[in-house]
Amino acid sequence: MAASSYTCVLSSRRSFLSILRSYSRYSTTAFIDKNQHTKTPGFVPVYHSRRKPLLQRSFSTTSYYCSSDNENIVNAEPTEQEEDYHSIIKDTERSKGPSDHHEFQAETRKLLDIVARSLYSEKEVFIRELISNASDALEKLRYQQMTDSEIRDSDVPLEIHIGVDEDKKTFTIQDTGIGMTKEEMIENLGTIAKSGSKEFLETVSKKPGDIGSSIIGQFGVGFYSSFMVAEKVEVYSQSNKPGSQAFCWTSDGTGSYDIAEAEGVQRGTKIVLHLKGDSYNYAKEDRIKEVIKKYSNFVGVPIYLNGKRANIVQPLWMMDPKSITDDMHEEFYRFIGNVYDKPRYVLQYKIDAPLNIRALFYVPEYKPTMFDMSRETDVSVNLYSRKVMIMPKANYILPRWLRFMKGVVDSEDIPLNLSRELLQDSALIRKLNDVLTTRIIKFFMDQSKKDPQTYLQFYEDYGLFFREGIVTTHDQDLRERIAKLLRFESSKTAPGELIGLDEYADRMKAGARDIFYLSAPNRQLAERSPYLEALQKEDKEVLFLYEPYDELVLMNLGQFYKKNLKSIENEITSVDKDGEIEEGEPGSLSRTEAKDLMDWISNVLMNKVSKVKVTKRLSSHPCVITVAEMASARHFLRTTLAGKSQEERYRLLQPTLEINPSHPLIKKLNSLQTNNPDLGRLVLEQLYDNAMIHAGLVDDPRTMVDRLNELLEKALDKH
């Protein structure tokens, strides 16, 4: 479209996309006169030929009326200011008259060097510190407004404004807070050890209310973090006291500062940072927006960046849970977690003793990946103090096994060093960790009772973290509390039905002291296990552990509320003694036959067994292998003995072979030892390997394939 001599009207009812589309639909131009009549059908925006093309200018939703006076040049007059733009930062402040020159104290210069060069791990925190100081100033003014009727410009709202200028390489922050007099500037800015906020707290500590606890940080220290990025700092401040004089404080942070009277200063404090060459990125709006979102998004006063509201997300953890909707939780969860799914569980927690805690936790809906399960993954919980972020991914607030939780913890009791970055009192942090961990465990316990099916789905996805918690925690009481969250199938429940350890303990017989478990790949193999068969006559309930690490977890746990956790494999070893065969017992080998057979088995197997004995606890199985601490032996084979030879494994395991003298295979084996020793040897070795497989002590069953083929050949010789 050719450039028109008319300047256009942009209607607030038309979207930017529709405006662009209109270029391709029409070739004519149009405008609206002051009576809002369209001069040309097909309303299309046009522009004056001496102005920048439309696509090169920023758009506003403001409506304009046009007149066609003055030689067909349309005059566009805005009817309202651009929406959502609000800034109090103006270049009206000027120093006047002579300035007073002051030298920093020697210790102040040393502290300044520490703060500016080494105290903070990342330079970006200067923004957090300056915002926090501005918030302090606003809180002080809010308190004075409640107690003092004489406040300068009392109708001015309490706000924080930030402006950046890439051309001038400056960063500006301005508040409408309490402001400072000349004396307060010298005290609060001239001496780092002097803390304006701390002194204010001491002043109001004896007065009713909790206004003192609303002040974060120490102004004199946080302010000097600005010298990490600035080669020169200018501070303009107008005290809230009526009739007071405004002043300008200037320093390059080396050894001195100047104070002079100023004019054109609004109530509050304005700080202008002239950035160093290596910190020009802090004159970019996107960079500042990123830092505000990271550290100060939940400060309790509005923050504006270049005229636009920067902190728009509400701190849900400070709100009444009843006033928070599911949509608000979903939006907040995605914001803090940087994720796109929904939370499956929400826990909002608030206590005032023994610690002041405001916490909000989420459990992700998605199933964790292998990366999420890695112990190298950080805890996804941010630590706040009075809605100012102190530490992202605070790994010491929750134990590592709860790293799948996302959320925030806010506590005014957290002690901080000068930079708010390193936690100072580890004992208090451990207490905070204990309180939060206990509450989270209780929450999951409540959910397991409130909605068992939803909890079981959650446990299927995240149960591995609970197992990790038991193995990695040293406190037995905490381990047992975590163990309440575990779920297993049982020999007394239907397939697919899971129970907890506390439910098992509740239905134990009076006087029973042991909780039994069996490790097996699945329920079918567990129910066919010779070890389970050996205990069935005693009507004992057995938990089925289908994951190899479950066995390791219960071994590590050892006890559950004064009940011993025992593998039934170890129970057979500790209880079963050499079986006594009664003479004339029907369907069984005699004592003499059994003794001869055991001697022959020992000679054939040699170092594969340390002992052969008779057992009467089996009925459908011909034999079983027992090893002292069977579960430990299995994990020992997979780790320490993984590269050892078979002979060395047998020597360390010291397995015992227990035979069932009533089983048809054992009786047939007794005949083969004299009638067909070669076939008897093959059958014995296969029975032994079968028993080792049942015990989970064979890593690679392919070693028996050749023997099985030979047995099949002999079995088919007569057919």
MOPE-V77080 format. One line per field, one symbol per residue. phi: phi as a letter, one per 40 degrees, with the letter a starting at -180 (. if undefined). psi: psi as a letter, one per 20 degrees, with the letter a starting at -180 (. if undefined). burial: b if it has 24 or more other C-alpha atoms within 12 Angstrom, else e. A space follows every 10 residues. Layout:
phi->???
psi->???
burial->???
//
This chain:
phi->.ccccbccbb cccbcccccc cccccbbcba abcccgcccb cgcbcbaccc bcddccbccb cccbbbbbcg fgccccbcca cdcgbaabcb cbcacagcbc cbbccdcccc ccccccbbcc cbcdcccdcc cccccdcccc cdccccbbcc bcfcccccab bbbbbcccfb bbbbbbccgb ccccccccbc bcccbccccc ccccccccgb cccccbgbdc cddcccccbb cabbbbabcc cdgcccbbbb abgcaaabba cbbgbcchbb bbbcccccbc ccbbcccccc ccccbbcbdc bcbbbfgbcb bbcccdcccc dccbcccccc cccccccfbb cbccbbbbba abacbcbbbb bbbccccccc cccccccccc bcbbbfgbcc acfccccbcd cbcccbibbb accccbcdcg bbccbccccc ccdccccccc cccccccccc adcccccccc cbcccccccc ccccccccdc ccccccbacb cbbcdgcbbb ccccccbccd gcbbbcabca cacdcccccc ccdcbcccfb cbccbcbdcc cccccccgbb fgbccbcccc ccccbcbdcb cccgccgbcc dccccccccc cccccfccbc abacbbcbbc bcaacbbdfd ccccccccbc cdbccccccc cccfcbbbbc cccdcccccc cccbcadccc cccccccccc cccdcgbbcb cccccccccc ccccccccb
psi->pqpqjqprpo pijprhghgh hhhihqirrr rpahjkpphp qmopprqqhj rqqgiiqqqq jpqqqqqkrm ljppopppir qpqjpppioq lipqqqaqqp pqpqqghghg hgggghhihp hphiihgggh ggghhghhhg hhghhhipin ppliipqorp ppqqohgilq pppprkbhrq rghhggghhi ohipoggghg ghgihiqrrk hhiippaogh ghgiihihip ipppoppoqi ppjqqqqppp qjjgirqqpq qrrkprpbpp pppoqrhjkh ijjpghgghg gghghkhjqj qpppoliqph nipqnhiirp hhiprhhggg ggghghilrj aqphqpoppp qiqiqopoqo qqpqhqpqrh ghipiipqpl pqpqoljppg pqmniihqqh ikiiqqaqpp piippqahjj hppgnhghhh gggggggghg ghghgghhhg nhghhhgghh hjhhhgghhg hiphohghgh hhhhiqpqrq ijrqpipqrr hhgghhjqqp ipipoqqppq hrhghghjph hghhihhjlp ppppoiphig ghghghggqo ljppopphgh gghhgprpqp pppjpqjqqr ggggggghgg ghhghdjhqh qprqqjiqgi phrqppppmg ghgghhhieh jhjqrhghgh hhhlqpopqo iiphhghhhh hhhhhmhghh gggghghghg hhghikjoho iiijgggghh hhghhjhj.
burial->eeebebbbbb beeeeeeebe eeeeeeeebb bbbeeeeeee eebbbbbbee eeebeeeeee ebbbbbbeee eeebbbeeee eeeeebbbbe eebbbeeeee eeebeeebbe bbbebbeebb eebbbbbbbb bbbbbbbbbb bbbebeeeee bbeeeebbbb bbbbbeeebb bbbbbbbbbb bbebbbbbbb bbbbbbbbeb beeeeeeeee bbbbbbbbbb bbbbbbbbbb bbbbbbbbbb beebbbbbbb bbbbebbbbb bbeebbbbbb bbbbbbeebb bbbbbeebbe bbbbbbbbbb bbbbbbbebb bbbbbbbbee eeeeeeeebb bbbebbbeee ebbbbbbbbb eeeebbbbbb bbbbbeeeee ebbeeeebbb bbbbbbbbbb bbbbbbbbbb bbbbbbbbbb bbbbbbebbb bebeeeeebe bbbbbbbbbb bebbbebbee eeeebbebbe bbbbbbbbbb bebeeeebbb bbbbbbbbbb bbeeeeebbb bbbbbeeeee eeebbbbbbb eebeebbebb bbbbbeeeeb bbbbbbebbb bbbbbbbbbb beebbbbbbb bbbeebeeee beeeeeebbe eebbeebbeb bbeebeebbb bbbbbbbbbe bbbbbbbbbb bbbbbebeee eeeeeeeebb eebbbbbbbb bbbebbbbbb bebeeeeebb bbbbbbbbbb bbbbbbbbee eeeeeeeeee eeeeeeeee
//
